[in-house]
Amino acid sequence: GQQVMQIPQYQHVQEGEDFTTYCNSSTTLSNIQWYKQRPGGHPVFLIQLVKSGEVKKQKRLTFQFGEAKKNSSLHITATQTTDVGTYFCAGRGTTDSWGKLQFGAGTQVVVTP
Amino acid sequence: DAGVIQSPRHEVTEMGQEVTLRCKPISGHDYLFWYRQTMMRGLELLIYFNNNVPIDDSGMPEDRFSAKMPNASFSTLKIQPSEPRDSAVYFCASSLQPNTGELFFGEGSRLTVL
């Protein structure tokens, strides 16, 4: 079955630095979503990518969907302490039913002031 | 809107006891999901419903787990009998398909089975 892998699992970043987290699927995805979960909180939707090669920006966050629709990345520039949390990607396989959204293991981000 | 509402927020029980977790989705949403989150296994999809009908329960661990959605505004996840390995945070989420497909998560129910 489909598996969504994320790397790195853990990212320690100095405030002001940039970092990137990557998401890879074993199968082609119909779309990919990104969520952020603050410590002790619940996942909150950030964005959805649907088209091959799509790039979307939200302020300091840049999301990309690979040409083959098997991978995605989230790049954060000038990291702030408010970026602390775990970032999850979640994908739907092209043969999966609409509701079958599989989450990656997440990248836990710690920001040092 | 109040968002997805889950209860209880915390539950501590002893092995062998029955546990019932409850969820009220966002009004008008036609999809409801139950996820389980642990350090070891991350966020696992247990089951999801569309218009109150279970569509995929392949993620339900075993027969001890059952989920129902008697109407559009209420769902339960029941564990009977509970075991220590069931300890986790259980999230309910709802969604409206024609939109972005965004899942709106509740705040979760933290279950500890002693």
Boltz contact constraints between the chains, C-beta under 6 A:
constraints:
  - contact:
      token1: [A, 42]
      token2: [B, 105]
      max_distance: 6.0
  - contact:
      token1: [A, 42]
      token2: [B, 107]
      max_distance: 6.0
  - contact:
      token1: [A, 42]
      token2: [B, 108]
      max_distance: 6.0
  - contact:
      token1: [A, 43]
      token2: [B, 105]
      max_distance: 6.0
  - contact:
      token1: [A, 45]
      token2: [B, 102]
      max_distance: 6.0
  - contact:
      token1: [A, 48]
      token2: [B, 100]
      max_distance: 6.0
  - contact:
      token1: [A, 48]
      token2: [B, 101]
      max_distance: 6.0
  - contact:
      token1: [A, 98]
      token2: [B, 97]
      max_distance: 6.0
  - contact:
      token1: [A, 99]
      token2: [B, 31]
      max_distance: 6.0
  - contact:
      token1: [A, 99]
      token2: [B, 48]
      max_distance: 6.0
  - contact:
      token1: [A, 99]
      token2: [B, 55]
      max_distance: 6.0
  - contact:
      token1: [A, 100]
      token2: [B, 56]
      max_distance: 6.0
  - contact:
      token1: [A, 103]
      token2: [B, 43]
      max_distance: 6.0
  - contact:
      token1: [A, 105]
      token2: [B, 42]
      max_distance: 6.0
